[in-house]
C-alpha cells in the first residue's frame, strides 16, 4: 500500500520547519532550480512493473542524534567484551584454577565419643575424630573445643578450662586426625551440657578462614557435691531457730580434691540472721552478707574425697501463723578467687519451715512503747507490761511467766510488781499461780497483763558504760492435754530491748574578768558605751556518741559580733542577717567532760552597747541557746535548750552581782 500523499506532504513541511529554525541547518537551505517536466511516452508490455523511485535521505536531522548513537554502540561493545571476559575467567577458575577443587564443610566429619554419662568432678576423656572427605587438603587446621562452665583442667583439677585450641596442621584429602581431650566436668545430677567442637581451616590459594563444627551433649550421672539440711520444720513467730547445712564431697577416692567450694544461703522474708558456726576451724564461720542480710556466702575451701563440712546457722524467724518460709541453699565453685558468687552450681536444696502461732501470745512494752526504738533516760521510772493470751483451743494449766533483766545493772530495791515476785538471787520477775491465781488454768482465749516497774540507773552510774541498754527476756511455760490425750509441755518466748539515751548537757556562761580575748569597756555596763564580753559554750556527754551536734544562739540587736572565737579548731560561724551564731560540733564522743576528760568548749567575743531604756535592767547578751543532734546508739534525736546569758555573769570568778545592771 502506498502512503497517503497528504501525510507525505505534511511530513515534508514539518522537516522543512525544523530545518528553518535550526541554527546549524538554516544556512544550508537555498533555492533550487525548478525542473522541467518532460513528456515521456512509455511502452507498456504485457508483463510490466513500475520501478520505485528511491527517496534520498534527509539532510536536516540534528548532529546530537548521531553522537548518542555512537556512544550507545561503544557501550554495547564494552558490555559484550566484559561478559565474554567474565565467562572466560569463571570457566578457567572452575576447570583449571583454584575453584576447580571444591572444599565444603559438609564433607568434613567431626565425631566426638565418650561415656554415656559423666561423673561430675572426676576426670573424663572424650575421643575426637576429624575426617576430610574433600578432594583438596585442609591447611592450617585448628581444633577449638569450648567447654561448659565449671570445667577444670585435667592436669591440676583446679584451673578453669573455658576453651582449648589444638593445632592439627594440614589434613590431606581423604585423611583424618584423631585424639583425646581430657577434662574435669562439673554439673548437678541429671543436668545436660554441651561441648562445642569447631575446626578452623584454610584451603589452597585462599586466605579465608572456614569453619566446620559439631556439639557433643553430656549428661551428669552425679554431682561432686551434695547438700543435706537438718532443722525443725515448724517454729513459732519470733523464736530463735537453728538450721544445720551439710556439704559433702561425692568424688571418689581416686579423684583430686575439689577446690574453692562455696556455699550460699538465701533466707526467706522474716528471717533475721544472727550467727553461724562451721565444724572446720580453717573456715571463717562469719559469712559475707548481701542484699540487706537476705543472703549469706561461705568460702569453704577445698574438699577431700568424701569430706563433709557442716554450717550451723542461728537466727530468728517471724511471720504469721501458717506462713511457709523457704530457705534455699546452693553449693558450687567459682572460676577464680576474685568472684564473689557461685559461678558453677553443683548442688542445691530447698528447706521449708512453717510458722505456727505460739501457744501463749506474749506482747512486751516499756513505758507504753515496744519494738526496736524503746528509749528511756537515765534515772527514769520504767513500767514494763507483759500482755498474755491463750492461743490454743484447749485450756492451759500451771502457766508461768518469767522476765529476766540483763545488760546494765538494775538496783533490785527499786523493782516493784503488784501481781509478781522479784527474785533478787537471779534477778528475775516471776508470775505463776502462787502470785496470780488466774495462771492456774487458762481457758481458750483467756488473756491478762503482768507488770513491774524499776528505776533506770542515773548518769553518774552509767558514765563509764558505752551504749548502755537493758534486755528483758520473757519465757512462758505451761501444760495442756493434746488432741491425742497426751500431756504436753509448752513454751513461748519474747523479748524487749530498752536503750538508755545519752545524758548530754549544754551550758553557756558570760565572762568579763576571765575573758580569754581580753575585755574592754565599763563594768557595770554603761548606757551608750560598749562593753565587750566572752560567751563560752560547754558540752558534756555521758554514754553514747552524738552525731551531727550543733549549738545555735541569737545575738540581740544591741549586741555586736566581734568576729573572733576560740579554739580555732572548732567550726563557729555567724549569720549577720539573722544574727545567729552556729557552732558545728560534728560527733560528740561518749565520756566528754567526765572522769577528767575535757569537755567540748567554744568561746566567742561580743560587744554590748546598752540603751538608756535598759538602765537598771539585766539585758540578755545572747538568747535562744539550743543543741541538736542524734544519739547513734538509740537513733533518737537529742535536743537541749538553756536560759539566756544576761549581764548577771555569776559564773565569772571576779564578778559581783552589784555590777549586773546597766547604769547611766
C-alpha positions as a printed Julia matrix, in Angstrom:
664×3 Matrix{Float64}:
  0.0     0.0     0.0
  1.31    3.44   -0.99
  1.44    6.09    1.69
 -1.19    8.79    1.71
  0.12   11.77   -0.28
 -1.31   14.24    2.22
  0.63   12.6     5.07
  3.79   12.62    2.99
  3.42   16.3     2.23
  2.76   17.09    5.89
  5.96   15.31    6.92
  7.98   17.25    4.39
  6.6    20.55    5.68
  7.47   19.64    9.31
 11.03   18.68    8.34
 11.39   21.96    6.5
 10.17   23.92    9.52
 12.69   22.17   11.79
 15.48   22.98    9.39
 14.41   26.6     9.14
 14.56   27.11   12.91
 17.74   25.09   13.38
 20.87   27.21   13.8
 23.1    24.52   12.35
 20.98   23.75    9.26
 19.4    27.06    8.42
 22.48   28.13    6.44
 22.26   25.05    4.2
 18.84   25.98    2.89
 18.97   27.56   -0.58
 16.81   28.0    -3.55
 16.83   25.2    -6.1
 16.21   25.36   -9.82
 12.93   24.15  -10.98
 12.99   21.0   -13.07
 11.42   20.94  -16.5
  8.66   18.46  -16.87
  9.2    16.21  -19.88
  6.56   14.22  -21.5
  7.72   10.67  -21.94
  5.76    8.03  -23.63
  6.22    4.63  -22.12
  5.71    1.44  -23.9
  3.67   -0.9   -21.8
  4.35   -4.56  -22.27
  2.13   -7.42  -21.38
  4.08   -8.09  -18.16
  5.23   -4.92  -16.59
  6.2    -3.41  -13.29
  6.63    0.14  -12.12
 10.06    0.8   -10.6
 10.01    2.55   -7.19
 11.84    5.82   -7.08
 14.46    5.8    -4.32
 13.86    8.6    -1.88
 17.04   10.41   -0.9
 17.94   10.57    2.78
 17.05   13.79    4.52
 19.89   16.11    5.45
 18.02   18.01    8.22
 18.46   15.57   11.27
 20.4    17.05   14.33
 24.05   16.03   14.92
 23.36   15.12   18.55
 21.42   12.04   17.49
 24.42   10.65   15.65
 26.73   11.23   18.68
 24.33    9.44   21.03
 24.09    6.53   18.64
 27.87    6.16   18.56
 28.11    6.28   22.4
 25.47    3.61   22.77
 27.24    1.47   20.21
 30.57    1.64   22.11
 28.82    0.89   25.41
 27.27   -2.18   23.91
 30.66   -3.34   22.63
 32.23   -2.85   26.1
 29.46   -4.84   27.77
 29.94   -7.69   25.35
 33.7    -7.71   25.99
 33.17   -7.72   29.83
 30.69  -10.57   29.62
 32.98  -12.66   27.43
 35.9   -11.98   29.84
 33.86  -12.96   32.91
 32.73  -16.16   31.28
 36.31  -16.95   30.43
 37.57  -16.23   33.98
 34.99  -18.4    35.72
 35.45  -21.14   33.15
 39.19  -21.1    33.9
 38.71  -20.89   37.71
 36.29  -23.79   37.96
 38.08  -26.03   35.39
 41.8   -25.36   35.76
 42.25  -22.78   38.56
 41.74  -22.98   42.32
 37.97  -23.12   42.05
 38.15  -26.46   40.34
 38.81  -28.04   43.78
 35.67  -27.74   45.93
 36.05  -27.83   49.78
 32.79  -27.99   51.72
 32.2   -28.15   55.5
 29.61  -30.82   54.68
 32.48  -33.03   53.55
 34.26  -32.7    56.91
 33.24  -35.21   59.57
 33.82  -34.32   63.25
 32.8   -37.09   65.6
 33.02  -36.95   69.4
 32.54  -40.01   71.56
 32.63  -40.56   75.29
 30.83  -42.25   78.17
 27.02  -42.01   78.04
 27.01  -40.4    81.48
 29.75  -38.38   83.16
 30.71  -38.42   86.8
 30.82  -34.76   87.78
 34.09  -33.71   89.39
 36.07  -36.64   88.0
 38.42  -36.91   85.03
 36.65  -37.63   81.73
 38.25  -38.29   78.32
 36.44  -37.59   75.05
 37.6   -39.14   71.75
 37.57  -36.74   68.77
 37.98  -37.84   65.11
 38.22  -35.36   62.21
 37.99  -36.74   58.62
 38.47  -34.74   55.39
 36.32  -36.09   52.54
 37.05  -33.12   50.25
 39.24  -33.52   47.15
 41.68  -30.87   48.42
 43.72  -30.67   51.64
 42.71  -28.56   54.64
 45.57  -26.27   55.58
 46.38  -24.67   58.97
 43.65  -26.71   60.64
 42.99  -25.99   64.34
 40.57  -27.81   66.6
 38.81  -25.44   69.05
 36.98  -27.03   71.99
 34.61  -24.88   74.08
 33.73  -26.48   77.42
 30.67  -25.85   79.62
 31.02  -23.53   82.61
 32.81  -25.02   85.58
 35.11  -27.31   83.59
 38.57  -27.71   85.14
 41.95  -28.68   83.74
 42.85  -32.37   83.87
 46.4   -31.51   84.96
 45.62  -29.97   88.36
 41.82  -30.22   88.76
 41.73  -26.55   89.86
 42.49  -24.36   86.83
 39.38  -23.22   84.98
 39.22  -24.55   81.4
 36.73  -22.48   79.36
 38.21  -23.47   75.97
 41.16  -25.17   74.3
 42.85  -24.84   70.86
 44.62  -27.89   69.38
 46.75  -27.49   66.23
 46.23  -30.24   63.62
 48.29  -28.76   60.76
 47.37  -29.89   57.21
 44.77  -32.62   56.76
 45.24  -34.16   53.33
 42.36  -35.06   51.07
 40.8   -38.24   52.42
 42.92  -38.01   55.57
 41.84  -37.93   59.22
 43.09  -36.89   62.64
 42.06  -38.28   65.99
 42.91  -37.65   69.6
 41.7   -37.48   73.19
 40.67  -34.36   75.1
 40.72  -34.86   78.9
 38.84  -32.53   81.25
 37.11  -32.45   84.63
 33.48  -31.51   84.07
 31.19  -30.14   86.78
 27.42  -30.1    86.98
 24.43  -31.2    89.0
 23.0   -34.68   88.71
 20.78  -35.08   85.65
 21.96  -31.8    84.11
 22.76  -31.62   80.37
 25.63  -29.58   78.95
 27.19  -29.18   75.52
 30.83  -29.41   74.44
 31.27  -27.43   71.22
 33.99  -28.67   68.83
 34.99  -26.45   65.87
 37.55  -26.94   63.08
 39.15  -23.78   61.64
 40.95  -24.34   58.32
 42.18  -22.72   55.08
 42.07  -24.06   51.52
 44.9   -23.74   48.98
 45.04  -20.39   47.23
 42.75  -18.62   49.71
 43.35  -16.57   52.87
 39.77  -17.01   54.08
 39.07  -19.0    57.27
 36.46  -21.71   57.0
 34.73  -23.39   59.94
 33.12  -26.79   60.49
 31.58  -27.58   63.87
 29.6   -30.04   65.95
 28.18  -30.23   69.5
 28.53  -33.09   71.95
 25.93  -33.41   74.67
 26.98  -34.7    78.07
 24.73  -35.87   80.91
 25.93  -35.78   84.52
 25.27  -39.02   86.37
 26.19  -37.48   89.73
 27.22  -34.23   91.33
 30.58  -33.81   93.07
 28.77  -32.12   95.98
 25.6   -32.93   97.87
 23.63  -30.88  100.39
 21.71  -32.01  103.44
 19.69  -29.77  105.76
 18.62  -30.53  109.32
 16.25  -28.34  111.33
 12.77  -28.05  112.76
 10.13  -27.89  110.07
  7.88  -25.84  112.36
  8.53  -22.9   114.67
  6.7   -20.06  116.34
  7.0   -16.48  115.21
  9.83  -14.53  116.78
 11.57  -17.59  118.16
 15.25  -18.43  117.62
 15.77  -21.18  115.04
 18.78  -23.31  114.15
 19.47  -24.94  110.8
 22.41  -27.25  110.04
 23.57  -27.4   106.4
 25.88  -30.27  105.46
 28.08  -30.03  102.33
 29.6   -33.38  101.31
 32.12  -34.23   98.58
 30.89  -37.16   96.46
 34.03  -37.62   94.35
 35.8   -40.97   94.51
 39.0   -41.57   96.39
 40.89  -41.64   93.09
 39.92  -38.08   92.22
 41.77  -34.94   93.22
 40.36  -32.65   95.95
 37.52  -30.35   94.96
 38.95  -26.83   95.27
 37.42  -23.48   96.24
 33.94  -24.64   97.22
 31.32  -22.02   98.14
 28.03  -22.39   99.98
 25.26  -19.84   99.62
 22.1   -19.42  101.68
 19.07  -17.43  100.52
 16.99  -16.54  103.58
 13.22  -16.04  103.37
 11.34  -12.89  104.3
 11.03  -12.56  108.07
 14.29  -14.36  108.88
 17.0   -12.4   110.7
 20.47  -13.94  110.65
 22.32  -13.75  113.98
 25.34  -16.1   113.84
 26.86  -19.25  112.35
 29.46  -21.89  113.12
 31.4   -24.31  110.89
 32.83  -27.63  112.03
 36.08  -26.87  110.16
 38.32  -24.48  112.12
 40.11  -23.42  108.93
 36.89  -21.91  107.56
 35.73  -18.42  108.53
 32.29  -19.06  110.02
 31.23  -15.43  109.52
 29.65  -15.22  106.05
 29.58  -12.4   103.56
 26.06  -10.98  103.86
 24.4    -9.24  100.94
 21.01   -7.94   99.82
 20.31   -6.45  103.2
 21.17   -9.68  105.02
 18.81  -11.84  102.97
 21.65  -13.98  101.64
 24.94  -15.29  103.03
 28.02  -16.76  101.35
 30.65  -19.01  102.95
 34.02  -19.88  101.37
 34.53  -23.49  102.48
 37.89  -24.08  100.76
 38.94  -27.46   99.37
 37.14  -30.77   99.93
 38.93  -34.08  100.1
 37.03  -37.05   98.59
 34.18  -37.93  100.94
 34.76  -34.95  103.26
 31.75  -33.23  104.89
 31.56  -29.74  106.33
 28.58  -28.55  108.38
 27.39  -24.95  108.69
 25.12  -24.31  111.67
 23.02  -21.16  111.21
 21.21  -19.33  114.01
 18.56  -16.71  113.52
 15.05  -15.56  114.29
 12.06  -16.25  112.06
  8.97  -14.06  112.24
  5.71  -14.42  110.41
  2.04  -15.05  110.58
  0.54  -18.33  111.59
  0.55  -20.78  108.69
  3.27  -18.97  106.72
  5.6   -21.36  104.89
  9.09  -19.89  104.6
 11.61  -21.48  102.23
 15.37  -21.47  102.8
 17.33  -22.08   99.61
 20.88  -23.44   99.84
 23.38  -23.81   96.97
 26.88  -25.3    96.84
 29.31  -24.93   93.98
 32.57  -23.44   92.76
 33.75  -20.22   91.18
 36.01  -19.55   88.21
 38.61  -17.57   90.19
 39.1   -16.36   93.78
 38.06  -12.81   92.87
 34.49  -13.93   92.18
 32.01  -13.06   94.94
 29.37  -15.6    93.98
 28.97  -19.18   92.82
 29.59  -19.42   89.08
 29.08  -23.19   88.77
 26.25  -24.55   90.97
 26.8   -28.22   91.82
 24.01  -28.9    94.31
 21.01  -27.12   95.77
 18.43  -27.76   98.46
 15.16  -26.06   99.42
 14.14  -26.34  103.08
 10.64  -25.31  104.2
  9.84  -24.08  107.69
  6.26  -23.34  108.74
  5.41  -20.56  111.17
  2.92  -21.58  113.82
  1.26  -19.4   116.39
  2.75  -19.6   119.92
  0.55  -21.3   122.48
  0.73  -18.23  124.68
  0.81  -14.9   122.93
  3.26  -12.53  124.66
  3.49   -8.8   123.97
  6.07   -6.74  125.88
  6.13   -2.96  126.19
  8.13   -0.46  128.23
  6.5     2.85  129.19
  3.83    2.05  126.6
  6.3     1.57  123.7
  7.57   -1.61  122.05
  9.74   -2.62  119.14
 13.26   -1.58  118.24
 13.17    2.05  119.38
 12.28    1.98  123.06
 14.46    4.62  124.7
 14.48    5.92  128.26
 16.65    8.48  130.03
 18.96    7.86  132.99
 17.04    7.92  136.27
 13.63    7.35  134.63
 10.98    5.11  136.15
 10.29    2.29  133.69
  7.0     0.38  133.63
  7.13   -3.0   131.87
  3.85   -4.6   130.77
  3.57   -8.21  129.53
  0.24   -8.92  127.85
 -0.5   -12.64  127.5
 -3.24  -14.67  125.79
 -4.01  -18.37  125.35
 -3.97  -19.02  121.58
 -4.99  -22.66  121.85
 -8.41  -24.22  121.56
 -7.7   -26.15  124.78
 -7.03  -24.99  128.33
 -3.51  -24.4   129.65
 -2.7   -25.37  133.23
  0.06  -24.26  135.57
  1.16  -21.38  133.38
  4.27  -19.47  134.47
  5.88  -16.3   133.1
  9.45  -15.26  133.89
 11.07  -11.9   132.99
 14.86  -11.79  133.13
 16.74   -8.47  133.08
 20.22   -8.47  131.53
 22.56   -5.73  130.43
 23.12   -2.76  132.71
 22.83   -3.43  136.44
 19.43   -2.55  137.91
 19.01   -1.67  141.57
 16.83   -4.57  142.74
 15.43   -2.49  145.59
 13.58   -0.34  143.04
 11.77   -3.31  141.36
  8.05   -3.43  142.15
  5.26   -5.77  140.94
  1.66   -5.96  142.13
  0.99   -9.46  140.78
  4.51  -10.87  140.54
  7.6   -11.59  142.62
 11.12  -10.2   142.12
 13.69  -12.84  142.92
 16.92  -10.99  143.67
 19.01  -14.18  143.77
 18.99  -14.46  139.97
 17.44  -11.1   139.03
 14.13  -12.31  137.55
 10.49  -11.32  137.99
  8.19  -14.36  138.31
  4.43  -14.8   137.78
  2.72  -18.13  138.41
 -0.38  -19.47  140.15
  1.13  -18.56  143.56
  1.34  -14.88  142.66
 -1.63  -14.69  140.26
 -4.38  -17.3   140.58
 -5.53  -16.63  137.01
 -2.46  -18.51  135.73
 -3.52  -21.79  137.34
 -5.91  -22.56  134.5
 -6.12  -20.53  131.29
 -9.26  -21.17  129.28
 -9.06  -20.93  125.49
 -8.75  -17.25  124.59
 -8.04  -16.17  128.2
 -5.82  -13.09  128.48
 -4.24  -10.86  131.11
 -1.35   -8.5   131.9
  1.7    -8.92  134.13
  3.5    -5.7   135.12
  6.51   -4.49  137.08
  8.42   -1.22  137.49
 12.0    -0.23  138.27
 14.3     2.79  138.26
 16.86    3.22  135.5
 20.36    4.0   136.85
 21.41    7.66  136.91
 24.03    9.26  134.67
 26.65    9.02  137.42
 26.23    5.25  137.49
 26.21    4.93  133.7
 29.0     7.36  132.9
 31.61    4.64  132.36
 29.33    2.44  130.21
 29.3     2.88  126.43
 25.92    2.43  124.7
 24.09    1.13  127.78
 20.95   -0.93  127.26
 18.69   -3.34  129.11
 17.36   -6.6   127.66
 14.13   -8.08  129.03
 13.71  -11.74  128.07
 10.27  -13.26  128.65
  9.81  -17.03  128.93
  6.43  -18.68  129.38
  5.64  -22.31  130.1
  2.5   -24.36  130.65
  0.85  -27.71  130.24
 -2.03  -28.94  128.14
 -3.64  -32.2   127.09
 -3.24  -32.71  123.34
 -5.92  -33.89  120.95
 -4.44  -37.39  121.23
 -4.84  -37.29  125.01
 -1.08  -36.99  125.66
  0.14  -34.36  128.15
  2.39  -31.78  126.52
  4.73  -29.16  127.94
  4.56  -25.88  126.07
  6.98  -22.99  125.87
  6.9   -19.48  124.43
  9.38  -16.62  124.47
  9.52  -12.94  123.76
 11.96  -10.13  124.42
 12.27   -6.37  124.53
 15.35   -4.17  124.41
 15.42   -0.84  126.22
 18.1     1.61  125.18
 19.33    4.33  127.51
 19.73    7.74  125.95
 22.97    9.61  126.44
 22.73   12.37  129.07
 24.21   15.26  127.12
 24.43   18.62  128.9
 24.79   22.12  127.43
 25.77   25.26  129.32
 26.71   28.82  128.41
 28.47   31.46  130.53
 29.45   35.12  130.12
 32.94   36.3   131.1
 34.37   39.76  131.65
 37.18   39.44  134.15
 38.19   35.99  132.83
 37.61   36.89  129.19
 40.19   34.92  127.15
 40.1    37.63  124.46
 40.57   40.48  126.94
 37.5    42.62  127.8
 37.13   46.36  127.39
 34.55   48.93  128.42
 32.98   49.86  131.75
 31.79   47.41  134.36
 28.97   47.68  135.29
 27.89   48.28  131.71
 27.11   51.91  130.94
 24.35   53.16  128.65
 25.53   54.05  125.13
 29.04   52.73  125.88
 30.29   49.37  124.57
 31.48   46.67  126.94
 32.99   43.51  125.5
 32.35   40.04  126.88
 33.21   36.43  126.07
 30.44   33.85  125.81
 31.66   30.3   126.5
 29.58   27.28  125.37
 30.27   23.94  127.13
 29.02   20.47  126.1
 29.45   17.27  128.13
 28.23   13.79  127.2
 27.83   10.5   129.04
 27.33    7.16  127.32
 26.55    7.29  123.61
 28.09    9.03  120.63
 26.03   12.03  119.48
 26.31   12.7   115.74
 25.71   15.95  113.84
 25.87   18.01  117.05
 25.04   21.7   116.56
 24.71   24.61  119.0
 22.81   27.69  117.85
 22.15   31.02  119.57
 20.91   34.51  118.69
 22.55   37.87  119.35
 20.11   40.68  120.25
 20.24   43.83  118.05
 22.2    45.74  120.69
 24.97   43.09  120.78
 27.78   43.1   118.19
 29.63   40.08  116.77
 33.28   40.98  117.25
 34.45   38.3   114.78
 36.81   36.16  116.84
 36.34   32.82  118.55
 38.41   30.12  120.23
 39.66   27.46  119.75
 40.28   27.79  116.0
 39.81   24.03  115.56
 36.09   24.39  116.26
 33.69   25.42  113.47
 31.9    28.59  114.55
 30.04   30.82  112.09
 27.89   33.95  112.34
 24.94   34.92  110.12
 24.9    38.73  110.02
 21.4    38.95  108.55
 19.71   36.61  111.04
 22.05   37.47  113.91
 22.61   33.77  114.69
 25.75   32.09  115.96
 26.24   28.42  114.92
 28.76   26.03  116.45
 29.03   22.8   114.42
 30.44   20.15  116.78
 30.04   17.12  114.47
 30.33   13.94  116.57
 30.35   14.28  120.36
 32.15   11.28  121.84
 30.85    9.48  124.94
 32.51   10.48  128.22
 33.37   14.01  127.07
 33.67   16.2   130.16
 33.59   13.2   132.55
 36.27   11.44  134.58
 38.89   14.08  133.81
 38.17   14.2   130.09
 37.97   17.82  128.86
 34.51   18.95  127.71
 33.83   20.39  124.25
 34.02   24.19  124.51
 33.88   27.19  122.21
 34.21   30.87  123.18
 33.08   33.88  121.14
 33.73   37.59  121.61
 30.79   40.06  121.63
 30.32   43.77  122.19
 27.36   45.04  124.29
 26.15   48.64  123.87
 23.15   49.2   126.17
 20.47   51.78  125.53
 19.26   54.32  128.05
 15.98   52.37  128.08
 17.9    49.46  129.61
 19.22   51.38  132.62
 18.55   49.39  135.79
 17.99   46.17  133.81
 20.0    42.99  133.26
 19.71   42.6   129.46
 20.37   39.33  127.66
 23.76   39.11  126.0
 22.81   36.02  123.95
 19.43   34.29  123.52
 17.71   31.14  122.22
 20.63   28.83  123.06
 19.96   25.23  121.98
 21.67   22.0   121.0
 20.53   19.36  118.45
 22.0    16.03  117.38
 21.3    12.31  117.05
 22.08    9.56  119.54
 23.83    6.93  117.41
 23.06    4.11  119.84
 19.32    4.73  120.06
 18.72    6.58  116.81
 16.64    9.23  118.56
 17.06   12.99  118.29
 18.83   14.75  121.16
 17.8    18.36  121.89
 18.7    20.67  124.73
 17.71   24.28  125.42
 19.08   26.56  128.16
 18.33   30.0   129.51
 19.7    33.25  128.07
 23.05   34.59  129.23
 22.47   38.04  130.79
 24.73   40.74  132.19
 24.46   38.94  135.54
 27.54   36.8   134.73
 27.81   35.0   138.08
 30.0    32.26  136.59
 32.86   34.78  136.21
 35.05   34.41  139.36
 35.79   38.15  139.63
 32.23   39.3   139.05
 29.93   40.88  141.64
 26.17   40.87  141.27
 26.25   44.6   142.07
 27.63   45.12  138.54
 24.84   43.21  136.79
 22.55   46.18  135.99
 23.11   48.81  133.32
 23.99   52.21  134.77
 23.57   55.71  133.38
